[in-house]
Amino acid sequence: MKTAIFEEAGKMQVYDVEKPQLQADDDVIIKVVRACVCGSDLWSYAHGDDKEAHSENSGHEALGIIEEIGSAITTVKPGDFVIVPFTAWLW
């Protein structure tokens, strides 16, 4: 799969990486079909904002399909369409 990595202010790089794996019983893996750009992403892109070089984006705004769920997940199932709003990132 692909991921975008922040390199420095004004520079992002796309890399091929391994697909994530469930690590906890409350994890969910989502196949992102549309991603959104948050204003906080643009702050780092434009100015760096003390963001560490070669770091991941927090990935806190997206639309996708549930691919896998941990054993504690009861509210969604594989195949469900979900919206990942920025407020979910705050938990």
PyMOL Python script that loads the backbone (N, CA, C, O; Angstrom):
from pymol import cmd

cmd.read_pdbstr("""\
ATOM      1  N   MET A   1       0.842  -1.166   0.000  1.00  0.00           N
ATOM      2  CA  MET A   1       0.000   0.000   0.000  1.00  0.00           C
ATOM      3  C   MET A   1       0.893   1.237   0.000  1.00  0.00           C
ATOM      4  O   MET A   1       2.109   1.130   0.165  1.00  0.00           O
ATOM      5  N   LYS A   2       0.306   2.376  -0.181  1.00  0.00           N
ATOM      6  CA  LYS A   2       1.060   3.629  -0.232  1.00  0.00           C
ATOM      7  C   LYS A   2       0.802   4.459   1.017  1.00  0.00           C
ATOM      8  O   LYS A   2      -0.276   4.397   1.608  1.00  0.00           O
ATOM      9  N   THR A   3       1.802   5.231   1.409  1.00  0.00           N
ATOM     10  CA  THR A   3       1.651   6.188   2.497  1.00  0.00           C
ATOM     11  C   THR A   3       2.413   7.461   2.149  1.00  0.00           C
ATOM     12  O   THR A   3       3.458   7.417   1.500  1.00  0.00           O
ATOM     13  N   ALA A   4       1.875   8.594   2.592  1.00  0.00           N
ATOM     14  CA  ALA A   4       2.540   9.874   2.390  1.00  0.00           C
ATOM     15  C   ALA A   4       3.290  10.230   3.667  1.00  0.00           C
ATOM     16  O   ALA A   4       2.727  10.189   4.761  1.00  0.00           O
ATOM     17  N   ILE A   5       4.552  10.576   3.519  1.00  0.00           N
ATOM     18  CA  ILE A   5       5.417  10.900   4.660  1.00  0.00           C
ATOM     19  C   ILE A   5       5.873  12.356   4.546  1.00  0.00           C
ATOM     20  O   ILE A   5       6.308  12.808   3.487  1.00  0.00           O
ATOM     21  N   PHE A   6       5.762  13.071   5.658  1.00  0.00           N
ATOM     22  CA  PHE A   6       6.256  14.445   5.746  1.00  0.00           C
ATOM     23  C   PHE A   6       7.775  14.399   5.820  1.00  0.00           C
ATOM     24  O   PHE A   6       8.338  13.779   6.722  1.00  0.00           O
ATOM     25  N   GLU A   7       8.439  15.056   4.872  1.00  0.00           N
ATOM     26  CA  GLU A   7       9.906  15.109   4.881  1.00  0.00           C
ATOM     27  C   GLU A   7      10.410  16.403   5.509  1.00  0.00           C
ATOM     28  O   GLU A   7      11.287  16.391   6.373  1.00  0.00           O
ATOM     29  N   GLU A   8       9.845  17.507   5.064  1.00  0.00           N
ATOM     30  CA  GLU A   8      10.192  18.835   5.588  1.00  0.00           C
ATOM     31  C   GLU A   8       9.147  19.801   5.060  1.00  0.00           C
ATOM     32  O   GLU A   8       8.339  19.445   4.202  1.00  0.00           O
ATOM     33  N   ALA A   9       9.164  21.022   5.575  1.00  0.00           N
ATOM     34  CA  ALA A   9       8.184  22.004   5.106  1.00  0.00           C
ATOM     35  C   ALA A   9       8.206  22.076   3.582  1.00  0.00           C
ATOM     36  O   ALA A   9       9.257  22.274   2.973  1.00  0.00           O
ATOM     37  N   GLY A  10       7.031  21.913   2.976  1.00  0.00           N
ATOM     38  CA  GLY A  10       6.908  21.985   1.522  1.00  0.00           C
ATOM     39  C   GLY A  10       7.236  20.700   0.786  1.00  0.00           C
ATOM     40  O   GLY A  10       7.201  20.679  -0.445  1.00  0.00           O
ATOM     41  N   LYS A  11       7.556  19.618   1.504  1.00  0.00           N
ATOM     42  CA  LYS A  11       7.955  18.386   0.820  1.00  0.00           C
ATOM     43  C   LYS A  11       7.337  17.147   1.480  1.00  0.00           C
ATOM     44  O   LYS A  11       7.542  16.877   2.663  1.00  0.00           O
ATOM     45  N   MET A  12       6.582  16.412   0.675  1.00  0.00           N
ATOM     46  CA  MET A  12       6.028  15.117   1.074  1.00  0.00           C
ATOM     47  C   MET A  12       6.602  14.076   0.123  1.00  0.00           C
ATOM     48  O   MET A  12       6.982  14.394  -1.004  1.00  0.00           O
ATOM     49  N   GLN A  13       6.663  12.834   0.584  1.00  0.00           N
ATOM     50  CA  GLN A  13       7.158  11.737  -0.250  1.00  0.00           C
ATOM     51  C   GLN A  13       6.183  10.575  -0.106  1.00  0.00           C
ATOM     52  O   GLN A  13       5.691  10.306   0.990  1.00  0.00           O
ATOM     53  N   VAL A  14       5.901   9.887  -1.207  1.00  0.00           N
ATOM     54  CA  VAL A  14       5.021   8.724  -1.165  1.00  0.00           C
ATOM     55  C   VAL A  14       5.877   7.465  -1.181  1.00  0.00           C
ATOM     56  O   VAL A  14       6.777   7.322  -2.010  1.00  0.00           O
ATOM     57  N   TYR A  15       5.585   6.551  -0.251  1.00  0.00           N
ATOM     58  CA  TYR A  15       6.331   5.305  -0.116  1.00  0.00           C
ATOM     59  C   TYR A  15       5.382   4.109  -0.193  1.00  0.00           C
ATOM     60  O   TYR A  15       4.204   4.211   0.149  1.00  0.00           O
ATOM     61  N   ASP A  16       5.916   2.978  -0.646  1.00  0.00           N
ATOM     62  CA  ASP A  16       5.220   1.708  -0.544  1.00  0.00           C
ATOM     63  C   ASP A  16       5.558   1.121   0.822  1.00  0.00           C
ATOM     64  O   ASP A  16       6.727   1.054   1.201  1.00  0.00           O
ATOM     65  N   VAL A  17       4.536   0.697   1.557  1.00  0.00           N
ATOM     66  CA  VAL A  17       4.735   0.121   2.885  1.00  0.00           C
ATOM     67  C   VAL A  17       3.876  -1.141   3.035  1.00  0.00           C
ATOM     68  O   VAL A  17       2.964  -1.383   2.245  1.00  0.00           O
ATOM     69  N   GLU A  18       4.183  -1.926   4.050  1.00  0.00           N
ATOM     70  CA  GLU A  18       3.383  -3.117   4.354  1.00  0.00           C
ATOM     71  C   GLU A  18       1.990  -2.702   4.832  1.00  0.00           C
ATOM     72  O   GLU A  18       1.827  -1.666   5.477  1.00  0.00           O
ATOM     73  N   LYS A  19       1.007  -3.510   4.512  1.00  0.00           N
ATOM     74  CA  LYS A  19      -0.342  -3.276   5.015  1.00  0.00           C
ATOM     75  C   LYS A  19      -0.324  -3.427   6.529  1.00  0.00           C
ATOM     76  O   LYS A  19       0.334  -4.334   7.040  1.00  0.00           O
ATOM     77  N   PRO A  20      -1.030  -2.563   7.266  1.00  0.00           N
ATOM     78  CA  PRO A  20      -1.047  -2.688   8.726  1.00  0.00           C
ATOM     79  C   PRO A  20      -1.731  -3.980   9.171  1.00  0.00           C
ATOM     80  O   PRO A  20      -2.526  -4.563   8.434  1.00  0.00           O
ATOM     81  N   GLN A  21      -1.414  -4.408  10.366  1.00  0.00           N
ATOM     82  CA  GLN A  21      -2.011  -5.602  10.971  1.00  0.00           C
ATOM     83  C   GLN A  21      -2.733  -5.188  12.252  1.00  0.00           C
ATOM     84  O   GLN A  21      -2.345  -4.223  12.910  1.00  0.00           O
ATOM     85  N   LEU A  22      -3.773  -5.919  12.592  1.00  0.00           N
ATOM     86  CA  LEU A  22      -4.431  -5.690  13.877  1.00  0.00           C
ATOM     87  C   LEU A  22      -3.421  -5.945  14.992  1.00  0.00           C
ATOM     88  O   LEU A  22      -2.708  -6.948  14.970  1.00  0.00           O
ATOM     89  N   GLN A  23      -3.361  -5.041  15.962  1.00  0.00           N
ATOM     90  CA  GLN A  23      -2.435  -5.197  17.081  1.00  0.00           C
ATOM     91  C   GLN A  23      -3.149  -5.307  18.420  1.00  0.00           C
ATOM     92  O   GLN A  23      -2.583  -5.820  19.385  1.00  0.00           O
ATOM     93  N   ALA A  24      -4.380  -4.833  18.487  1.00  0.00           N
ATOM     94  CA  ALA A  24      -5.149  -4.872  19.732  1.00  0.00           C
ATOM     95  C   ALA A  24      -6.577  -5.294  19.418  1.00  0.00           C
ATOM     96  O   ALA A  24      -7.012  -5.216  18.269  1.00  0.00           O
ATOM     97  N   ASP A  25      -7.303  -5.737  20.430  1.00  0.00           N
ATOM     98  CA  ASP A  25      -8.659  -6.221  20.182  1.00  0.00           C
ATOM     99  C   ASP A  25      -9.647  -5.114  19.823  1.00  0.00           C
ATOM    100  O   ASP A  25     -10.764  -5.396  19.392  1.00  0.00           O
ATOM    101  N   ASP A  26      -9.236  -3.841  20.002  1.00  0.00           N
ATOM    102  CA  ASP A  26     -10.120  -2.743  19.604  1.00  0.00           C
ATOM    103  C   ASP A  26      -9.609  -2.001  18.363  1.00  0.00           C
ATOM    104  O   ASP A  26     -10.022  -0.870  18.104  1.00  0.00           O
ATOM    105  N   ASP A  27      -8.726  -2.622  17.609  1.00  0.00           N
ATOM    106  CA  ASP A  27      -8.233  -2.047  16.353  1.00  0.00           C
ATOM    107  C   ASP A  27      -9.216  -2.305  15.208  1.00  0.00           C
ATOM    108  O   ASP A  27      -9.970  -3.278  15.218  1.00  0.00           O
ATOM    109  N   VAL A  28      -9.184  -1.417  14.238  1.00  0.00           N
ATOM    110  CA  VAL A  28      -9.949  -1.567  13.004  1.00  0.00           C
ATOM    111  C   VAL A  28      -9.033  -1.187  11.852  1.00  0.00           C
ATOM    112  O   VAL A  28      -8.319  -0.187  11.931  1.00  0.00           O
ATOM    113  N   ILE A  29      -9.045  -1.970  10.785  1.00  0.00           N
ATOM    114  CA  ILE A  29      -8.286  -1.620   9.587  1.00  0.00           C
ATOM    115  C   ILE A  29      -9.277  -1.166   8.534  1.00  0.00           C
ATOM    116  O   ILE A  29     -10.227  -1.875   8.201  1.00  0.00           O
ATOM    117  N   ILE A  30      -9.039   0.029   8.017  1.00  0.00           N
ATOM    118  CA  ILE A  30      -9.920   0.648   7.036  1.00  0.00           C
ATOM    119  C   ILE A  30      -9.171   0.816   5.727  1.00  0.00           C
ATOM    120  O   ILE A  30      -8.055   1.335   5.713  1.00  0.00           O
ATOM    121  N   LYS A  31      -9.772   0.383   4.629  1.00  0.00           N
ATOM    122  CA  LYS A  31      -9.223   0.664   3.309  1.00  0.00           C
ATOM    123  C   LYS A  31      -9.719   2.056   2.926  1.00  0.00           C
ATOM    124  O   LYS A  31     -10.903   2.246   2.648  1.00  0.00           O
ATOM    125  N   VAL A  32      -8.816   3.014   2.914  1.00  0.00           N
ATOM    126  CA  VAL A  32      -9.186   4.403   2.616  1.00  0.00           C
ATOM    127  C   VAL A  32      -9.467   4.528   1.128  1.00  0.00           C
ATOM    128  O   VAL A  32      -8.643   4.158   0.292  1.00  0.00           O
ATOM    129  N   VAL A  33     -10.655   5.063   0.807  1.00  0.00           N
ATOM    130  CA  VAL A  33     -11.009   5.289  -0.594  1.00  0.00           C
ATOM    131  C   VAL A  33     -10.997   6.772  -0.950  1.00  0.00           C
ATOM    132  O   VAL A  33     -10.877   7.128  -2.123  1.00  0.00           O
ATOM    133  N   ARG A  34     -11.121   7.630   0.046  1.00  0.00           N
ATOM    134  CA  ARG A  34     -10.993   9.072  -0.137  1.00  0.00           C
ATOM    135  C   ARG A  34     -10.371   9.648   1.124  1.00  0.00           C
ATOM    136  O   ARG A  34     -10.758   9.290   2.237  1.00  0.00           O
ATOM    137  N   ALA A  35      -9.423  10.525   0.949  1.00  0.00           N
ATOM    138  CA  ALA A  35      -8.789  11.182   2.096  1.00  0.00           C
ATOM    139  C   ALA A  35      -9.033  12.681   2.009  1.00  0.00           C
ATOM    140  O   ALA A  35      -9.184  13.241   0.923  1.00  0.00           O
ATOM    141  N   CYS A  36      -9.066  13.305   3.149  1.00  0.00           N
ATOM    142  CA  CYS A  36      -9.266  14.747   3.225  1.00  0.00           C
ATOM    143  C   CYS A  36      -8.001  15.388   3.786  1.00  0.00           C
ATOM    144  O   CYS A  36      -7.215  14.733   4.471  1.00  0.00           O
ATOM    145  N   VAL A  37      -7.817  16.644   3.496  1.00  0.00           N
ATOM    146  CA  VAL A  37      -6.671  17.371   4.028  1.00  0.00           C
ATOM    147  C   VAL A  37      -7.196  18.351   5.068  1.00  0.00           C
ATOM    148  O   VAL A  37      -8.030  19.206   4.772  1.00  0.00           O
ATOM    149  N   CYS A  38      -6.702  18.214   6.268  1.00  0.00           N
ATOM    150  CA  CYS A  38      -7.093  19.073   7.381  1.00  0.00           C
ATOM    151  C   CYS A  38      -6.186  20.306   7.414  1.00  0.00           C
ATOM    152  O   CYS A  38      -5.049  20.267   6.942  1.00  0.00           O
ATOM    153  N   GLY A  39      -6.695  21.373   7.965  1.00  0.00           N
ATOM    154  CA  GLY A  39      -5.890  22.582   8.104  1.00  0.00           C
ATOM    155  C   GLY A  39      -4.611  22.344   8.882  1.00  0.00           C
ATOM    156  O   GLY A  39      -3.583  22.950   8.579  1.00  0.00           O
ATOM    157  N   SER A  40      -4.655  21.467   9.888  1.00  0.00           N
ATOM    158  CA  SER A  40      -3.442  21.185  10.664  1.00  0.00           C
ATOM    159  C   SER A  40      -2.380  20.516   9.798  1.00  0.00           C
ATOM    160  O   SER A  40      -1.186  20.712  10.026  1.00  0.00           O
ATOM    161  N   ASP A  41      -2.802  19.721   8.799  1.00  0.00           N
ATOM    162  CA  ASP A  41      -1.842  19.138   7.861  1.00  0.00           C
ATOM    163  C   ASP A  41      -1.155  20.236   7.054  1.00  0.00           C
ATOM    164  O   ASP A  41       0.050  20.177   6.806  1.00  0.00           O
ATOM    165  N   LEU A  42      -1.925  21.225   6.652  1.00  0.00           N
ATOM    166  CA  LEU A  42      -1.367  22.317   5.840  1.00  0.00           C
ATOM    167  C   LEU A  42      -0.397  23.184   6.635  1.00  0.00           C
ATOM    168  O   LEU A  42       0.569  23.698   6.072  1.00  0.00           O
ATOM    169  N   TRP A  43      -0.639  23.356   7.937  1.00  0.00           N
ATOM    170  CA  TRP A  43       0.291  24.134   8.757  1.00  0.00           C
ATOM    171  C   TRP A  43       1.671  23.490   8.732  1.00  0.00           C
ATOM    172  O   TRP A  43       2.677  24.165   8.514  1.00  0.00           O
ATOM    173  N   SER A  44       1.710  22.190   8.955  1.00  0.00           N
ATOM    174  CA  SER A  44       2.996  21.489   8.943  1.00  0.00           C
ATOM    175  C   SER A  44       3.628  21.532   7.562  1.00  0.00           C
ATOM    176  O   SER A  44       4.832  21.752   7.432  1.00  0.00           O
ATOM    177  N   TYR A  45       2.817  21.323   6.534  1.00  0.00           N
ATOM    178  CA  TYR A  45       3.351  21.322   5.172  1.00  0.00           C
ATOM    179  C   TYR A  45       3.956  22.687   4.831  1.00  0.00           C
ATOM    180  O   TYR A  45       5.030  22.763   4.235  1.00  0.00           O
ATOM    181  N   ALA A  46       3.278  23.739   5.204  1.00  0.00           N
ATOM    182  CA  ALA A  46       3.737  25.087   4.843  1.00  0.00           C
ATOM    183  C   ALA A  46       4.933  25.554   5.670  1.00  0.00           C
ATOM    184  O   ALA A  46       5.843  26.190   5.138  1.00  0.00           O
ATOM    185  N   HIS A  47       4.938  25.244   6.957  1.00  0.00           N
ATOM    186  CA  HIS A  47       5.929  25.841   7.855  1.00  0.00           C
ATOM    187  C   HIS A  47       6.752  24.851   8.668  1.00  0.00           C
ATOM    188  O   HIS A  47       7.725  25.243   9.312  1.00  0.00           O
ATOM    189  N   GLY A  48       6.386  23.605   8.650  1.00  0.00           N
ATOM    190  CA  GLY A  48       7.100  22.626   9.457  1.00  0.00           C
ATOM    191  C   GLY A  48       6.513  22.454  10.834  1.00  0.00           C
ATOM    192  O   GLY A  48       6.391  21.329  11.318  1.00  0.00           O
ATOM    193  N   ASP A  49       6.144  23.557  11.483  1.00  0.00           N
ATOM    194  CA  ASP A  49       5.505  23.535  12.802  1.00  0.00           C
ATOM    195  C   ASP A  49       6.133  22.543  13.773  1.00  0.00           C
ATOM    196  O   ASP A  49       5.420  21.848  14.497  1.00  0.00           O
ATOM    197  N   ASP A  50       7.427  22.475  13.795  1.00  0.00           N
ATOM    198  CA  ASP A  50       8.147  21.565  14.695  1.00  0.00           C
ATOM    199  C   ASP A  50       7.815  20.092  14.461  1.00  0.00           C
ATOM    200  O   ASP A  50       8.028  19.253  15.337  1.00  0.00           O
ATOM    201  N   LYS A  51       7.296  19.787  13.282  1.00  0.00           N
ATOM    202  CA  LYS A  51       7.008  18.388  12.947  1.00  0.00           C
ATOM    203  C   LYS A  51       8.320  17.703  12.594  1.00  0.00           C
ATOM    204  O   LYS A  51       9.137  18.243  11.848  1.00  0.00           O
ATOM    205  N   GLU A  52       8.509  16.517  13.137  1.00  0.00           N
ATOM    206  CA  GLU A  52       9.743  15.767  12.922  1.00  0.00           C
ATOM    207  C   GLU A  52       9.872  15.334  11.463  1.00  0.00           C
ATOM    208  O   GLU A  52       8.899  14.880  10.861  1.00  0.00           O
ATOM    209  N   ALA A  53      11.065  15.472  10.896  1.00  0.00           N
ATOM    210  CA  ALA A  53      11.310  15.036   9.518  1.00  0.00           C
ATOM    211  C   ALA A  53      11.056  13.538   9.387  1.00  0.00           C
ATOM    212  O   ALA A  53      11.287  12.773  10.323  1.00  0.00           O
ATOM    213  N   HIS A  54      10.583  13.137   8.231  1.00  0.00           N
ATOM    214  CA  HIS A  54      10.294  11.744   7.886  1.00  0.00           C
ATOM    215  C   HIS A  54       9.280  11.131   8.865  1.00  0.00           C
ATOM    216  O   HIS A  54       9.467  10.017   9.355  1.00  0.00           O
ATOM    217  N   SER A  55       8.198  11.886   9.139  1.00  0.00           N
ATOM    218  CA  SER A  55       7.172  11.405  10.066  1.00  0.00           C
ATOM    219  C   SER A  55       5.841  11.201   9.348  1.00  0.00           C
ATOM    220  O   SER A  55       5.570  11.806   8.311  1.00  0.00           O
ATOM    221  N   GLU A  56       5.032  10.342   9.922  1.00  0.00           N
ATOM    222  CA  GLU A  56       3.730  10.040   9.344  1.00  0.00           C
ATOM    223  C   GLU A  56       2.735  11.138   9.646  1.00  0.00           C
ATOM    224  O   GLU A  56       2.859  11.867  10.630  1.00  0.00           O
ATOM    225  N   ASN A  57       1.736  11.238   8.768  1.00  0.00           N
ATOM    226  CA  ASN A  57       0.584  12.081   9.050  1.00  0.00           C
ATOM    227  C   ASN A  57      -0.302  11.311  10.020  1.00  0.00           C
ATOM    228  O   ASN A  57      -0.286  10.080  10.030  1.00  0.00           O
ATOM    229  N   SER A  58      -1.067  12.016  10.826  1.00  0.00           N
ATOM    230  CA  SER A  58      -1.940  11.349  11.792  1.00  0.00           C
ATOM    231  C   SER A  58      -3.127  10.664  11.127  1.00  0.00           C
ATOM    232  O   SER A  58      -3.772   9.825  11.756  1.00  0.00           O
ATOM    233  N   GLY A  59      -3.433  10.992   9.878  1.00  0.00           N
ATOM    234  CA  GLY A  59      -4.501  10.309   9.159  1.00  0.00           C
ATOM    235  C   GLY A  59      -5.852  10.447   9.819  1.00  0.00           C
ATOM    236  O   GLY A  59      -6.519   9.444  10.074  1.00  0.00           O
ATOM    237  N   HIS A  60      -6.273  11.668  10.100  1.00  0.00           N
ATOM    238  CA  HIS A  60      -7.484  11.839  10.884  1.00  0.00           C
ATOM    239  C   HIS A  60      -8.691  12.360  10.113  1.00  0.00           C
ATOM    240  O   HIS A  60      -9.624  12.868  10.736  1.00  0.00           O
ATOM    241  N   GLU A  61      -8.716  12.257   8.790  1.00  0.00           N
ATOM    242  CA  GLU A  61      -9.909  12.593   8.016  1.00  0.00           C
ATOM    243  C   GLU A  61      -9.927  11.725   6.767  1.00  0.00           C
ATOM    244  O   GLU A  61      -9.083  11.877   5.884  1.00  0.00           O
ATOM    245  N   ALA A  62     -10.904  10.802   6.697  1.00  0.00           N
ATOM    246  CA  ALA A  62     -10.943   9.882   5.565  1.00  0.00           C
ATOM    247  C   ALA A  62     -12.324   9.237   5.429  1.00  0.00           C
ATOM    248  O   ALA A  62     -13.157   9.311   6.332  1.00  0.00           O
ATOM    249  N   LEU A  63     -12.537   8.610   4.287  1.00  0.00           N
ATOM    250  CA  LEU A  63     -13.709   7.778   4.021  1.00  0.00           C
ATOM    251  C   LEU A  63     -13.174   6.423   3.590  1.00  0.00           C
ATOM    252  O   LEU A  63     -12.182   6.355   2.864  1.00  0.00           O
ATOM    253  N   GLY A  64     -13.812   5.346   4.023  1.00  0.00           N
ATOM    254  CA  GLY A  64     -13.292   4.044   3.630  1.00  0.00           C
ATOM    255  C   GLY A  64     -14.217   2.889   3.926  1.00  0.00           C
ATOM    256  O   GLY A  64     -15.353   3.065   4.366  1.00  0.00           O
ATOM    257  N   ILE A  65     -13.698   1.699   3.671  1.00  0.00           N
ATOM    258  CA  ILE A  65     -14.412   0.444   3.866  1.00  0.00           C
ATOM    259  C   ILE A  65     -13.672  -0.361   4.941  1.00  0.00           C
ATOM    260  O   ILE A  65     -12.453  -0.519   4.873  1.00  0.00           O
ATOM    261  N   ILE A  66     -14.405  -0.863   5.921  1.00  0.00           N
ATOM    262  CA  ILE A  66     -13.802  -1.697   6.962  1.00  0.00           C
ATOM    263  C   ILE A  66     -13.292  -2.988   6.334  1.00  0.00           C
ATOM    264  O   ILE A  66     -14.044  -3.695   5.663  1.00  0.00           O
ATOM    265  N   GLU A  67     -12.012  -3.297   6.551  1.00  0.00           N
ATOM    266  CA  GLU A  67     -11.430  -4.549   6.057  1.00  0.00           C
ATOM    267  C   GLU A  67     -11.323  -5.602   7.151  1.00  0.00           C
ATOM    268  O   GLU A  67     -11.643  -6.769   6.926  1.00  0.00           O
ATOM    269  N   GLU A  68     -10.872  -5.192   8.340  1.00  0.00           N
ATOM    270  CA  GLU A  68     -10.701  -6.135   9.451  1.00  0.00           C
ATOM    271  C   GLU A  68     -11.073  -5.436  10.747  1.00  0.00           C
ATOM    272  O   GLU A  68     -10.940  -4.219  10.877  1.00  0.00           O
ATOM    273  N   ILE A  69     -11.543  -6.233  11.708  1.00  0.00           N
ATOM    274  CA  ILE A  69     -11.867  -5.686  13.027  1.00  0.00           C
ATOM    275  C   ILE A  69     -11.286  -6.582  14.111  1.00  0.00           C
ATOM    276  O   ILE A  69     -11.164  -7.794  13.939  1.00  0.00           O
ATOM    277  N   GLY A  70     -10.931  -5.960  15.230  1.00  0.00           N
ATOM    278  CA  GLY A  70     -10.486  -6.714  16.394  1.00  0.00           C
ATOM    279  C   GLY A  70     -11.679  -7.342  17.104  1.00  0.00           C
ATOM    280  O   GLY A  70     -12.825  -6.981  16.836  1.00  0.00           O
ATOM    281  N   SER A  71     -11.419  -8.260  17.989  1.00  0.00           N
ATOM    282  CA  SER A  71     -12.475  -9.028  18.658  1.00  0.00           C
ATOM    283  C   SER A  71     -13.386  -8.178  19.550  1.00  0.00           C
ATOM    284  O   SER A  71     -14.510  -8.593  19.834  1.00  0.00           O
ATOM    285  N   ALA A  72     -12.937  -7.007  19.996  1.00  0.00           N
ATOM    286  CA  ALA A  72     -13.758  -6.157  20.864  1.00  0.00           C
ATOM    287  C   ALA A  72     -14.682  -5.226  20.083  1.00  0.00           C
ATOM    288  O   ALA A  72     -15.508  -4.540  20.686  1.00  0.00           O
ATOM    289  N   ILE A  73     -14.565  -5.187  18.778  1.00  0.00           N
ATOM    290  CA  ILE A  73     -15.362  -4.275  17.960  1.00  0.00           C
ATOM    291  C   ILE A  73     -16.733  -4.887  17.689  1.00  0.00           C
ATOM    292  O   ILE A  73     -16.836  -5.999  17.172  1.00  0.00           O
ATOM    293  N   THR A  74     -17.788  -4.148  18.045  1.00  0.00           N
ATOM    294  CA  THR A  74     -19.155  -4.650  17.863  1.00  0.00           C
ATOM    295  C   THR A  74     -20.038  -3.707  17.055  1.00  0.00           C
ATOM    296  O   THR A  74     -21.168  -4.061  16.721  1.00  0.00           O
ATOM    297  N   THR A  75     -19.543  -2.511  16.735  1.00  0.00           N
ATOM    298  CA  THR A  75     -20.396  -1.512  16.089  1.00  0.00           C
ATOM    299  C   THR A  75     -20.244  -1.458  14.575  1.00  0.00           C
ATOM    300  O   THR A  75     -21.098  -0.885  13.898  1.00  0.00           O
ATOM    301  N   VAL A  76     -19.190  -2.034  14.033  1.00  0.00           N
ATOM    302  CA  VAL A  76     -18.985  -2.091  12.585  1.00  0.00           C
ATOM    303  C   VAL A  76     -18.497  -3.484  12.227  1.00  0.00           C
ATOM    304  O   VAL A  76     -18.057  -4.247  13.087  1.00  0.00           O
ATOM    305  N   LYS A  77     -18.584  -3.805  10.932  1.00  0.00           N
ATOM    306  CA  LYS A  77     -18.116  -5.110  10.463  1.00  0.00           C
ATOM    307  C   LYS A  77     -17.414  -4.937   9.122  1.00  0.00           C
ATOM    308  O   LYS A  77     -17.612  -3.925   8.449  1.00  0.00           O
ATOM    309  N   PRO A  78     -16.597  -5.909   8.725  1.00  0.00           N
ATOM    310  CA  PRO A  78     -15.952  -5.813   7.407  1.00  0.00           C
ATOM    311  C   PRO A  78     -16.990  -5.584   6.310  1.00  0.00           C
ATOM    312  O   PRO A  78     -18.048  -6.212   6.277  1.00  0.00           O
ATOM    313  N   GLY A  79     -16.643  -4.661   5.415  1.00  0.00           N
ATOM    314  CA  GLY A  79     -17.539  -4.296   4.322  1.00  0.00           C
ATOM    315  C   GLY A  79     -18.326  -3.025   4.576  1.00  0.00           C
ATOM    316  O   GLY A  79     -18.863  -2.439   3.636  1.00  0.00           O
ATOM    317  N   ASP A  80     -18.408  -2.578   5.843  1.00  0.00           N
ATOM    318  CA  ASP A  80     -19.130  -1.344   6.159  1.00  0.00           C
ATOM    319  C   ASP A  80     -18.381  -0.131   5.626  1.00  0.00           C
ATOM    320  O   ASP A  80     -17.152  -0.076   5.678  1.00  0.00           O
ATOM    321  N   PHE A  81     -19.132   0.842   5.112  1.00  0.00           N
ATOM    322  CA  PHE A  81     -18.587   2.131   4.694  1.00  0.00           C
ATOM    323  C   PHE A  81     -18.540   3.026   5.922  1.00  0.00           C
ATOM    324  O   PHE A  81     -19.533   3.133   6.642  1.00  0.00           O
ATOM    325  N   VAL A  82     -17.411   3.670   6.174  1.00  0.00           N
ATOM    326  CA  VAL A  82     -17.269   4.523   7.355  1.00  0.00           C
ATOM    327  C   VAL A  82     -16.658   5.873   7.000  1.00  0.00           C
ATOM    328  O   VAL A  82     -15.950   6.022   6.005  1.00  0.00           O
ATOM    329  N   ILE A  83     -16.956   6.837   7.840  1.00  0.00           N
ATOM    330  CA  ILE A  83     -16.367   8.171   7.763  1.00  0.00           C
ATOM    331  C   ILE A  83     -15.492   8.331   8.998  1.00  0.00           C
ATOM    332  O   ILE A  83     -15.937   8.064  10.115  1.00  0.00           O
ATOM    333  N   VAL A  84     -14.252   8.766   8.804  1.00  0.00           N
ATOM    334  CA  VAL A  84     -13.335   8.984   9.916  1.00  0.00           C
ATOM    335  C   VAL A  84     -13.187  10.497  10.083  1.00  0.00           C
ATOM    336  O   VAL A  84     -12.355  11.114   9.418  1.00  0.00           O
ATOM    337  N   PRO A  85     -13.989  11.097  10.969  1.00  0.00           N
ATOM    338  CA  PRO A  85     -13.914  12.547  11.153  1.00  0.00           C
ATOM    339  C   PRO A  85     -12.740  12.938  12.046  1.00  0.00           C
ATOM    340  O   PRO A  85     -12.214  12.107  12.786  1.00  0.00           O
ATOM    341  N   PHE A  86     -12.343  14.174  11.977  1.00  0.00           N
ATOM    342  CA  PHE A  86     -11.204  14.627  12.792  1.00  0.00           C
ATOM    343  C   PHE A  86     -11.479  14.450  14.266  1.00  0.00           C
ATOM    344  O   PHE A  86     -10.537  14.312  15.046  1.00  0.00           O
ATOM    345  N   THR A  87     -12.736  14.448  14.681  1.00  0.00           N
ATOM    346  CA  THR A  87     -13.042  14.298  16.112  1.00  0.00           C
ATOM    347  C   THR A  87     -12.680  12.901  16.613  1.00  0.00           C
ATOM    348  O   THR A  87     -12.369  12.752  17.795  1.00  0.00           O
ATOM    349  N   ALA A  88     -12.706  11.891  15.781  1.00  0.00           N
ATOM    350  CA  ALA A  88     -12.326  10.536  16.204  1.00  0.00           C
ATOM    351  C   ALA A  88     -10.834  10.473  16.501  1.00  0.00           C
ATOM    352  O   ALA A  88     -10.403   9.679  17.336  1.00  0.00           O
ATOM    353  N   TRP A  89     -10.054  11.290  15.836  1.00  0.00           N
ATOM    354  CA  TRP A  89      -8.608  11.336  16.039  1.00  0.00           C
ATOM    355  C   TRP A  89      -8.259  11.835  17.438  1.00  0.00           C
ATOM    356  O   TRP A  89      -7.192  11.515  17.961  1.00  0.00           O
ATOM    357  N   LEU A  90      -9.136  12.604  18.039  1.00  0.00           N
ATOM    358  CA  LEU A  90      -8.861  13.195  19.347  1.00  0.00           C
ATOM    359  C   LEU A  90      -9.002  12.217  20.498  1.00  0.00           C
ATOM    360  O   LEU A  90      -8.583  12.537  21.610  1.00  0.00           O
ATOM    361  N   TRP A  91      -9.569  11.048  20.285  1.00  0.00           N
ATOM    362  CA  TRP A  91      -9.800  10.106  21.383  1.00  0.00           C
ATOM    363  C   TRP A  91      -8.570   9.446  21.789  1.00  0.00           C
ATOM    364  O   TRP A  91      -8.585   8.621  22.702  1.00  0.00           O
TER     365      TRP A  91
END
""", "prot")
cmd.dss("prot")
cmd.show_as("cartoon", "prot")
cmd.util.cbc("prot")
cmd.orient("prot")
